[in-house]
């Protein structure tokens, strides 16, 4: 039994890539717990293990008694067969191979040992996959259910949940996929690795894998924003003046970026050149070829982006995704205007903030009449019709027409 136990456990340790020293401690502890139940503290039980010789035994002191009644006792008559000087109450050291113990003791010990080995294996799996946390792993789709896809990645099962899947991506059983490890959770009986294909970090790891300049630290990824399955913007910055960050990411004939897009099933990827100037960064994020001018608000993180009529739809993007992602990338609220729309917006704001008394032809008396009827800003006059103004008591048609015309060119 000793040879079988040590040999099988040694083989298990090798198969499961477990630490032999830890395994030896588990064996000792399991056997100690099983055998110590039949002994007293005074017996000084010790478990001996040796993987090299496949030896496992229990060493303890038997107490000399008149007539032995338990494992920890030896009769005086038997004890004097080994040492004639022994007396009652003395102790007699013995080393007993585990194979000599009754089957129930060995069975209990084996059960405890195997349970501890399973925990040790789970801890090793946790350690292995903690090292792979925030990395990309490959695996085979083994199951598809309401929770998502179960992926076999080797030492453990992984879950690509519905929430972490790109919309409209579907996989067949047996198909190999790549995903980003977001977390590892230990459950009652096993370990589950949680995966994602939607996180910006997944794209970041793909860039690091495909673009040597990023992996070498010569080009830095400053920020990534993403609408999974639709569009991603990656802001990059070269730390070496001799390296063009955009060209490095694209690769010769665009092969690098196409390789990443292929992994993402054709998702659009915009390489955005990072700039410390907010205006230039916003222009780069929208598309430098599309933007004519960027105006920053005096307060807050707001900006107005001017484009021509032809480029307005491109600047906004399908379902507004281009400007939405540009806003996330730059941390600015962005509004897209043509030059004409911008001028109209500025004029409107100027009219809203200007009092009617600022209009040509509005005396203090006329201003009082207008205010009495709820017309306080230039915008109020601009939005009112000439007929409405003519009907105001104290305001003639000529005056109404004049201030109305004045509001149009204010």
C-alpha positions in Angstrom: 0.0 0.0 0.0 2.9 2.4 0.8 4.4 1.9 -2.7 1.0 2.2 -4.4 0.1 5.4 -2.4 3.3 7.2 -2.9 3.8 6.1 -6.5 0.2 7.1 -7.6 0.4 10.4 -5.8 3.9 11.1 -7.3 2.5 10.4 -10.7 -0.5 12.6 -10.0 1.8 15.4 -8.9 3.7 15.2 -12.2 0.5 15.0 -14.3 -1.1 18.0 -12.6 2.2 19.9 -12.4 1.9 20.2 -8.6 4.7 21.1 -6.2 6.1 17.8 -4.6 7.0 19.5 -1.4 3.5 20.8 -1.0 2.2 17.4 -1.9 4.4 15.7 0.7 3.0 18.1 3.3 -0.6 17.2 2.2 0.2 13.5 2.5 1.7 13.9 5.9 -1.2 16.0 7.1 -3.8 13.6 5.7 -2.2 10.6 7.3 -1.5 12.4 10.6 -5.2 13.4 10.8 -6.4 9.8 10.2 -3.9 8.0 12.4 -3.8 10.5 15.3 -7.4 9.7 16.1 -6.2 6.4 17.3 -3.3 7.8 19.4 -2.7 10.1 22.3 -0.6 13.3 22.2 2.0 11.4 24.3 2.5 9.0 21.4 4.4 11.8 19.5 3.1 10.8 16.1 5.3 11.7 13.1 4.6 10.9 9.4 7.6 10.0 7.2 7.4 10.4 3.4 10.1 9.9 0.8 9.2 10.2 -2.9 12.6 8.8 -4.0 12.0 5.5 -2.3 8.2 5.7 -2.4 8.4 5.2 1.4 5.6 6.4 3.7 5.3 5.3 7.3 4.1 6.4 10.8 6.7 6.9 13.5 5.4 7.1 17.1 6.1 6.0 20.7 4.0 3.1 22.1 3.4 3.3 25.8 4.3 0.1 27.8 1.2 -1.3 29.6 0.2 -4.5 31.3 -2.0 -5.5 28.4 -2.3 -3.4 25.2 -5.8 -2.3 24.2 -5.1 0.3 21.5 -2.7 1.2 18.7 -0.6 3.5 21.0 0.1 0.8 23.5 2.4 -2.2 23.7 2.1 -5.0 26.4 5.0 -5.4 28.8 5.5 -8.9 27.7 5.9 -7.9 24.0 8.0 -4.9 24.8 10.6 -7.0 26.8 11.0 -9.1 23.7 12.7 -6.0 22.2 14.2 -4.5 25.4 14.2 -6.5 28.6 14.8 -3.3 30.6 11.5 -1.7 29.8 9.0 -1.1 32.6 5.4 -0.1 32.7 4.9 3.5 31.7 8.0 3.5 29.5 7.7 4.4 25.8 8.8 2.2 22.9 9.5 3.8 19.5 8.1 2.1 16.4 8.1 2.8 12.7 5.1 1.2 11.0 4.6 1.2 7.2 1.2 2.7 6.2 0.4 -0.7 4.5 0.2 -2.3 8.0 -2.6 -0.1 9.1 -6.2 -1.2 8.9 -8.0 -0.4 5.6 -10.4 2.1 7.1 -7.6 4.3 8.3 -5.9 4.2 4.9 -9.2 4.9 3.1 -9.9 8.0 5.3 -6.4 9.3 4.8 -6.6 8.8 1.0 -9.9 10.7 0.9 -8.5 13.6 2.9 -5.3 13.7 0.7 -7.2 13.7 -2.6 -9.5 16.5 -1.4 -6.4 18.6 -0.4 -4.7 17.7 -3.7 -7.8 19.1 -5.6 -7.6 22.3 -3.6 -3.8 22.5 -4.4 -4.6 21.9 -8.1 -7.2 24.7 -8.1 -4.7 27.0 -6.4 -2.1 26.2 -9.1 -4.7 26.9 -11.8 -5.6 30.2 -10.1 -1.9 31.1 -10.0 -1.4 30.1 -13.7 -4.4 32.2 -14.8 -3.8 35.1 -12.5 -0.6 35.4 -14.6 -2.8 35.4 -17.7 -5.3 38.0 -16.3 -5.5 41.0 -18.6 -4.0 38.9 -21.4 -5.4 37.4 -24.5 -6.0 33.6 -24.5 -7.1 31.2 -27.3 -9.6 28.4 -26.8 -12.1 26.1 -28.4 -15.8 26.7 -28.1 -17.2 23.7 -26.2 -20.8 24.8 -25.4 -23.3 27.5 -26.2 -26.1 28.2 -23.7 -28.1 31.1 -22.2 -25.1 32.3 -20.2 -22.8 32.6 -23.2 -20.1 30.5 -24.8 -18.0 28.0 -22.7 -14.5 28.0 -24.0 -11.9 25.3 -23.3 -8.6 27.1 -22.8 -6.6 24.2 -21.3 -6.4 24.1 -17.5 -9.9 25.5 -17.0 -13.1 26.3 -18.6 -13.7 30.0 -19.6 -16.9 31.9 -20.1 -17.5 34.4 -22.8 -20.8 35.8 -21.4 -23.5 37.5 -23.5 -22.6 40.9 -22.1 -19.0 40.5 -23.2 -19.8 39.3 -26.8 -19.7 41.5 -29.8 -23.2 41.9 -31.2 -23.9 39.7 -34.2 -20.8 37.5 -33.6 -21.7 33.8 -33.5 -19.4 30.8 -33.1 -19.7 27.1 -33.8 -18.9 24.4 -31.4 -15.2 23.4 -32.0 -14.3 26.9 -33.4 -11.1 28.5 -32.0 -11.5 32.0 -30.8 -9.4 34.6 -29.0 -10.5 36.8 -26.1 -9.3 39.0 -23.2 -9.2 37.6 -19.7 -11.0 40.1 -17.4 -11.2 38.0 -14.2 -10.8 34.6 -12.6 -13.3 33.3 -10.1 -13.0 30.3 -7.9 -16.3 28.4 -7.5 -17.2 25.5 -5.2 -15.7 22.7 -7.3 -13.7 24.5 -10.0 -12.3 27.7 -11.4 -13.9 29.7 -14.1 -12.1 32.3 -16.3 -14.1 35.2 -17.5 -13.5 36.5 -21.0 -14.4 39.5 -23.1 -14.2 40.5 -26.7 -15.9 43.9 -26.2 -13.4 45.7 -23.9 -11.0 48.3 -25.2 -8.3 46.4 -23.5 -8.8 43.5 -25.9 -8.0 45.9 -28.8 -5.0 47.2 -26.9 -3.6 43.7 -26.5 -4.1 43.0 -30.2 -2.1 46.2 -31.0 0.7 45.2 -28.7 0.8 41.7 -30.3 0.7 42.9 -33.9 2.7 46.2 -33.8 6.4 45.7 -32.8 6.9 49.4 -32.1 4.1 49.4 -29.5 5.4 46.2 -27.9 8.9 47.7 -27.8 7.6 50.9 -26.1 8.6 53.1 -29.1 4.9 54.0 -29.8 2.5 54.6 -26.9 -1.2 54.0 -26.9 -2.6 57.0 -25.0 -6.3 56.0 -25.0 -8.8 53.6 -26.7 -12.6 54.1 -27.0 -14.8 51.6 -28.6 -18.3 50.8 -29.9 -17.8 47.0 -30.1 -18.5 45.6 -33.5 -18.8 49.0 -35.1 -15.9 51.4 -34.6 -12.8 51.9 -32.4 -10.6 54.9 -32.1 -7.0 54.4 -30.9 -4.9 57.5 -29.9 -1.2 56.9 -30.4 1.9 58.8 -29.7 5.5 58.2 -30.9 8.2 58.4 -28.3 10.8 58.3 -31.0 10.9 61.3 -33.4 12.1 58.9 -36.2 9.0 56.8 -36.0 5.7 57.7 -37.5 3.1 56.4 -35.0 0.3 56.2 -37.6 2.4 54.4 -40.2 3.7 52.0 -37.6 0.1 51.0 -36.6 -1.0 50.7 -40.2 2.0 48.6 -41.3 3.2 48.1 -44.9 0.2 48.4 -47.2 -2.0 48.4 -44.1 -1.3 44.7 -43.2 -1.0 45.3 -39.5 -4.3 47.1 -39.0 -6.1 44.7 -41.3 -4.9 41.8 -39.3 -6.4 43.4 -36.2 -9.6 44.3 -38.0 -9.9 40.7 -39.2 -9.8 39.5 -35.6 -12.6 42.0 -34.8 -14.6 40.8 -37.8 -14.1 43.9 -39.9 -14.7 46.5 -37.1 -13.6 50.0 -38.3 -10.4 51.2 -36.5 -9.3 54.8 -36.6 -5.7 55.6 -35.7 -5.7 59.0 -34.0 -2.5 60.9 -33.7 -2.3 62.2 -30.1 -1.7 65.9 -29.6 -1.3 68.0 -26.4 -3.4 70.8 -28.1 -7.1 70.1 -27.5 -8.0 71.7 -30.8 -5.7 69.6 -32.8 -6.5 66.4 -30.9 -10.3 67.0 -31.5 -9.6 67.6 -35.2 -7.5 64.4 -35.3 -10.2 62.4 -33.5 -13.0 63.6 -35.9 -10.7 63.2 -38.9 -8.1 65.8 -39.8 -9.2 65.9 -43.4 -12.7 66.7 -42.4 -12.2 69.5 -40.0 -11.8 73.1 -40.9 -11.8 74.8 -37.5 -12.3 73.9 -33.8 -13.6 76.5 -31.3 -13.2 75.7 -27.6 -15.6 77.2 -25.1 -14.2 79.6 -22.6 -15.5 77.5 -19.8 -16.0 73.8 -19.5 -15.1 70.9 -21.8 -17.1 72.0 -24.8 -16.0 72.5 -28.4 -17.6 73.4 -31.7 -16.2 71.7 -34.8 -16.6 73.4 -38.2 -16.7 71.3 -41.3 -18.0 71.9 -44.9 -21.3 70.7 -46.1 -19.8 67.7 -47.9 -18.0 66.4 -44.9 -20.7 66.9 -42.2 -22.2 63.4 -42.4 -18.8 61.8 -42.4 -17.8 63.9 -39.4 -20.9 62.8 -37.5 -20.6 59.2 -38.7 -23.1 56.4 -39.0 -25.6 56.6 -36.1 -23.4 59.5 -34.8 -20.7 57.0 -33.8 -17.7 59.0 -35.1 -18.4 62.2 -33.2 -19.5 60.2 -30.1 -16.3 58.3 -30.0 -14.3 61.4 -30.7 -16.0 63.0 -27.7 -15.1 60.1 -25.5 -11.5 60.1 -26.7 -10.9 63.8 -26.1 -13.2 64.2 -23.1 -14.9 67.1 -24.8 -18.6 67.6 -25.7 -18.5 68.1 -29.4 -21.0 69.8 -31.7 -20.6 69.6 -35.5 -21.5 72.6 -37.6 -21.1 73.9 -41.1 -19.7 77.5 -41.3 -23.2 78.8 -42.1 -24.7 76.9 -39.2 -22.0 78.1 -36.9 -22.6 81.7 -37.8 -26.3 81.3 -37.3 -25.7 79.7 -33.9 -23.4 82.5 -32.8 -25.9 85.1 -33.9 -28.6 83.4 -32.0 -26.6 83.2 -28.9 -25.7 86.9 -29.3 -29.4 87.8 -29.7 -30.3 85.7 -26.7 -27.8 87.5 -24.4 -28.5 91.0 -25.7 -31.2 93.3 -24.4 -33.8 94.8 -26.7 -32.4 98.3 -25.8 -29.2 97.2 -27.8 -31.2 97.3 -31.1 -31.1 100.3 -33.3 -34.2 102.4 -33.0 -35.2 101.1 -29.6 -35.5 104.0 -27.2 -36.0 103.6 -23.4 -39.7 104.3 -23.9 -40.0 101.6 -26.6 -37.9 99.2 -24.5 -40.3 99.7 -21.6 -43.3 98.8 -24.0 -41.5 95.7 -25.2 -40.5 94.6 -21.7 -44.1 95.1 -20.5 -45.3 92.6 -23.2 -42.6 90.1 -22.4 -40.0 91.0 -25.1 -36.7 91.4 -23.3 -34.0 90.0 -25.5 -33.1 90.6 -29.2 -33.9 87.0 -29.8 -37.5 87.6 -28.7 -37.8 90.3 -31.4 -36.1 88.1 -34.0 -38.6 85.3 -33.4 -41.7 87.6 -33.3 -43.5 88.6 -36.5 -43.9 92.2 -37.6 -47.6 91.8 -37.2 -47.2 90.7 -33.6 -45.1 93.7 -32.8 -47.5 96.1 -34.6 -50.3 94.9 -32.3 -48.4 96.0 -29.2 -49.9 99.1 -27.5 -47.6 102.0 -27.9 -45.7 100.6 -30.9 -46.4 101.8 -34.4 -46.0 99.8 -37.7 -43.0 101.8 -38.8 -41.2 101.3 -35.5 -42.1 97.6 -35.4 -40.7 97.0 -38.9 -37.5 98.9 -38.1 -36.7 97.0 -34.9 -37.7 93.7 -36.6 -35.3 94.4 -39.4 -32.6 95.4 -37.0 -32.8 92.1 -35.1 -32.1 90.2 -38.3 -28.7 91.8 -38.8 -27.8 92.2 -35.1 
